[in-house]
Amino acid sequence: MAENNFIYLDNAGTTQMRQEVVQGMMEFLTENYANPSSVYKSAGRAKQAIDEARGKVAAAIGSRANEIYFTGSGSESINWAVKAIAEGHAGKHIITTAVEHHASLYTCQALEKAGYDVTYLGVDDRAMVTAQQVKDAIRPDTVLVSIMMANNEVGTIMPIAEIGKVIAEANASRENKIFFFTDAVQAVGHIPVDVNELGVDLLAMSGHKVYGPKGVGALYIRRGVKLNPLIHGGGQERGRRGGTENVAGIVGMGIACELAIAEMDEKAKKHAELRDYLIKEILEQIPHSRLNGHPSQRLPGNVNITFEFIEGEGMLLLLNAQNIGASSGSACTSGSLEPSHVLMATGLPHEMAHGSLRLTFGRETEKADLDKLLEVLPGIVGRLRQISPLWEEFQRVGNIDAFTAK
């Protein structure tokens, strides 16, 4: 719980920078502001710091340091991977899912306008896709499979390693390689990630999801994979990403990744216990609520619940009045009036998808925070239902099945 008694439960949106990260960055924000591409002594120190951070990020995902390329965000990493693979290799067919982050979905839609054919795999009611679906969707002209490792809204963890095996089997008998990319922005630092076990060619990550700074991300590119630059300019990042390096941000991301991996097992255990406790209590205390996402194959610190007959925005405003910060979905689309594309893909009707609440935990989250939430949430849901025409109609019909069918 924060010192000002504000309970922050939107850590999937962003996390608070750790003091160790801030302290590590200060040298490169103040006395050592050199451009690492220069030749003088302080520039050499900046370059060394970038190299050290590269090694720390690589260690977080089991890769070589020279396979890590720093970017400006997770979204940039995703755009770079999807666009450069599609445009730089033979094949006009891309396979992805209907529940990807918008950085991926919108990039695929842009490629469709450029003449590519994209297959958007459907998911089950738990937001899960299967390796068999990927296998069935592969065509002779498939160039890329792009599937997120963990869903940012409902927390479902996809079977990436199984999908990787399917793609490897397909590549064994093909002339044109299928590349495999995963958006692991929500996964790195929270669950085990090993690029070799997963069988991916590219993997995206972000600094501010692991208690690091905003404005820095990274893309893992397996050695031997040809990838043209997304940003042209100088020779930074071994000629693959132009622009003077964000030295402080890169250093901060490296420290954050190192700390996150060191504490991951302990934190994941704690968060999974808190997650299961909160899910159980909400579902028992509040009628007509349902869990979104997979009940067990989900991120340790993710709870996503739909409350029927109300709007999520009203919940967020009333929770904020109680000093509780939460989300109704992805932070990138929090201003949108459209229901979650993820929940819609799981089969929820429009009116139910609007009533979702995403609660995601951080290092500071304690059971007392969740108990405070549980004190106020039933009353908030009840208050909103009393002014909801959907609730009024349900009360009149008196049968949930008839109401849903209607």
Summary of the structure (lengths in Angstrom):
residues: 406
radius of gyration: 22.1
end to end distance: 42.9
largest distance: 77.5
contacts: 1411
relative contact order: 0.16
helix: 45%
strand: 14%
